[in-house]
Amino acid sequence: MKMLLAIVVLLLAGCAGRNTAPPDWQLNAHGALRSSVTAYLVGNSKLADMEFARVRAEIASTGRADILARAELVRCAAHVASLEPNDCVAVQRFVKDASASERIYADYLAGRWTGLNAELLPAQHRGVVTGADGALGAIEDPLSRLVAAGVLFQMGRLTPDVVTIATQTASDQGWRRPLLAWLGIAIRRAEQLGDKDQALRIQRRIDLVLEGTEEPNR
C-alpha cells in the first residue's frame, strides 16, 4: 500500500515549507485516505466511504483539484486490485487537473495501453506493460502487485500464474475483498477445466473467508 500512497504523501509534504509543520488538512487527508483504502480492502464499504468523504472534504478546503485527483487515483487502484474497476468513474472528473504521469497512470488502471508511455508510470508497473518475464511477481509492494494483476484481468491477459500470485497476495495480507474476487476467478477456471476437486477446495476457502462478514456479496 505504501507505494500507492506515496504519490499523496510526497504531494502533501511538498505543500508545506521545508521547516514548517504540515497543516491539519494534510495530516487529516492522509490519515483518512489510508483508513479508507484499508477498510475497503478488508471489506468494510461503509467505513471506506465515510473515510474517503473525509479525504474529499479536507482536500476540497484547498481548492486543489490536482491533489484530489491523486487521492482518487489511489482509491481507484484499490478498486482495480479487487476487480471492481467500474468504481473508478470519479477519477475522470479530476484527472484533467493531474500531472502527465498521473494521467498516464489513470490510463494504465483503465487498461488504455495503446500509445502508453510506460516510462511515466511508477517503476513497479513498467515491466507489466512491456511484458517483462516475472514482472508481476517482482513487484514488492502487495497492493501494487494486486493492482497490476487487476489491470491484466481487464486487459484479458490472465494466466494461471497471475491468478495464483494475486490470490496468494490477498490471502497473505488478509484483504478479504480482493481475495474473494480472485478466488471467484480461480473457481471459475477450475470449473471450466472440469477439476471438481480443485473447485471444491476453492469453495471451502471462499466459505471460510465469508464466515462472519457483514458484506458477503462484496
C-alpha positions in Angstrom: 0.0 0.0 0.0 2.9 2.4 0.7 3.8 2.7 -3.0 0.2 3.8 -3.9 0.0 6.2 -1.1 3.5 7.6 -1.8 2.2 9.9 -4.5 -0.1 11.6 -2.0 2.5 11.6 0.8 5.0 13.3 -1.5 2.5 15.9 -2.6 1.4 16.6 1.0 4.9 17.0 2.1 5.5 19.4 -0.8 2.6 21.6 0.2 4.3 22.7 3.3 7.6 24.6 3.7 10.7 22.5 4.4 10.9 23.7 8.0 7.2 24.0 8.9 4.8 21.6 10.3 2.2 20.4 7.8 -1.2 22.0 8.2 -4.0 19.9 9.7 -5.8 19.3 6.4 -2.8 17.4 5.1 -2.5 15.2 8.1 -6.2 14.6 8.2 -6.4 13.8 4.5 -3.5 11.3 4.6 -4.8 9.5 7.6 -8.3 9.3 6.2 -7.0 8.0 2.9 -5.0 5.3 4.5 -8.0 4.3 6.6 -10.4 4.3 3.6 -8.2 2.1 1.5 -7.6 -0.4 4.4 -11.3 -0.5 5.2 -12.1 -1.1 1.5 -9.7 -4.0 1.2 -10.9 -5.8 4.3 -14.5 -5.5 3.1 -15.9 -2.6 5.1 -17.5 -0.5 2.4 -19.4 1.8 4.9 -16.2 2.8 6.7 -14.3 3.1 3.4 -16.9 5.5 2.0 -17.0 7.6 5.3 -13.2 7.9 5.4 -13.0 8.9 1.8 -15.7 11.5 2.3 -13.3 13.0 4.9 -10.5 12.9 2.3 -12.6 14.9 -0.2 -13.7 17.4 2.4 -10.2 18.1 3.6 -8.7 18.5 0.1 -11.7 20.5 -1.1 -10.9 23.1 1.5 -7.7 23.9 -0.5 -9.4 24.1 -3.9 -6.7 21.9 -5.3 -8.2 19.5 -7.9 -4.8 18.1 -8.7 -4.4 16.8 -5.1 -7.9 15.3 -5.2 -7.0 13.6 -8.5 -4.1 11.9 -6.7 -6.4 10.7 -3.9 -9.0 9.4 -6.4 -6.2 7.5 -8.2 -5.2 5.8 -5.0 -8.8 4.8 -4.4 -9.3 3.7 -7.9 -6.2 1.5 -7.7 -7.7 -0.3 -4.7 -10.9 -1.0 -6.7 -8.9 -2.3 -9.7 -7.0 -4.6 -7.3 -10.3 -6.0 -6.2 -11.6 -6.4 -9.8 -14.1 -3.6 -9.4 -12.7 -1.1 -12.0 -16.2 0.3 -12.7 -16.0 2.2 -9.4 -13.3 4.5 -10.8 -15.7 6.9 -12.5 -14.7 9.8 -10.2 -11.1 9.8 -11.4 -12.2 11.1 -14.8 -13.7 14.2 -13.2 -10.4 15.3 -11.8 -7.7 13.7 -13.9 -7.5 16.6 -16.3 -6.0 18.6 -13.5 -3.4 16.0 -12.7 0.2 15.8 -14.0 1.1 14.0 -17.2 2.4 11.0 -15.2 -0.8 10.7 -13.2 -2.9 10.9 -16.4 -0.7 8.0 -17.7 -1.3 6.1 -14.5 -5.1 6.6 -14.9 -4.9 5.2 -18.5 -2.9 2.3 -17.1 -5.5 1.5 -14.5 -8.2 1.7 -17.1 -6.4 -0.7 -19.5 -5.9 2.1 -22.1 -2.4 0.9 -23.1 -2.3 2.0 -26.8 0.4 4.5 -27.1 1.0 4.4 -23.3 4.4 5.9 -22.3 5.4 3.3 -19.7 8.4 5.4 -18.7 6.0 7.8 -16.9 4.4 5.0 -14.9 5.5 4.2 -11.3 8.6 2.0 -11.7 7.0 -1.2 -10.4 4.4 -1.2 -13.2 6.6 -0.6 -16.2 7.6 -4.2 -16.6 3.9 -5.3 -16.6 3.2 -3.0 -19.6 6.3 -4.2 -21.5 5.5 -7.8 -20.8 8.8 -8.5 -19.0 9.1 -12.0 -17.7 8.2 -12.3 -14.0 7.2 -8.6 -13.8 4.2 -9.2 -11.6 5.9 -11.4 -9.1 8.8 -8.9 -8.9 6.6 -6.1 -7.6 7.4 -5.9 -3.9 4.5 -3.8 -2.6 1.5 -6.2 -2.1 -1.2 -3.7 -3.2 0.8 -2.6 -6.2 1.1 -6.2 -7.2 -2.7 -6.7 -6.9 -3.3 -3.6 -8.9 -1.1 -4.9 -11.7 -2.9 -8.2 -11.6 -6.3 -6.4 -11.8 -5.1 -4.4 -14.8 -4.0 -7.6 -16.5 -7.5 -9.0 -15.8 -9.1 -6.0 -17.5 -6.8 -6.5 -20.5 -7.8 -10.1 -20.9 -4.2 -11.2 -20.1 -4.9 -13.6 -17.2 -2.7 -16.6 -16.8 -2.8 -19.3 -14.1 0.3 -17.6 -12.6 -1.4 -14.2 -12.4 -4.4 -15.8 -10.6 -2.1 -17.7 -8.2 0.0 -14.6 -7.4 -3.0 -12.4 -6.9 -4.8 -14.9 -4.7 -1.8 -15.5 -2.6 -1.0 -11.8 -2.2 -4.5 -11.0 -1.0 -4.5 -14.0 1.3 -1.2 -13.1 2.9 -2.4 -9.6 3.6 -5.8 -10.7 4.9 -7.6 -8.5 2.4 -11.0 -10.1 2.2 -12.4 -8.1 -0.7 -9.7 -8.8 -3.4 -9.3 -12.3 -2.0 -12.9 -13.2 -2.7 -12.7 -11.6 -6.1 -9.6 -13.6 -7.1 -10.9 -16.8 -5.6 -14.0 -16.3 -7.7 -11.8 -16.2 -10.8 -9.9 -19.3 -9.6 -13.1 -21.4 -9.0 -14.5 -20.5 -12.4 -11.2 -21.6 -14.1 -11.3 -24.9 -12.1 -14.9 -25.5 -13.2 -14.1 -24.7 -16.8 -11.3 -27.3 -16.7 -13.6 -29.8 -15.1 -11.4 -30.0 -12.0 -14.2 -30.7 -9.4 -11.8 -31.4 -6.6 -10.0 -28.1 -7.0 -13.3 -26.3 -7.3 -14.5 -27.8 -4.1 -11.2 -26.8 -2.3 -11.6 -23.2 -3.5 -15.2 -23.1 -2.5 -14.2 -24.2 1.0 -11.8 -21.3 1.1 -14.5 -18.9 -0.1 -16.9 -20.1 2.6 -14.2 -19.6 5.2 -13.5 -16.1 4.1 -17.2 -15.3 4.2 -17.7 -16.5 7.7 -18.6 -13.6 10.0 -18.6 -11.0 7.2 -21.2 -8.3 7.1 -20.9 -7.9 3.3 -20.8 -11.4 1.8 -21.6 -10.1 -1.7 -18.8 -7.6 -1.8 
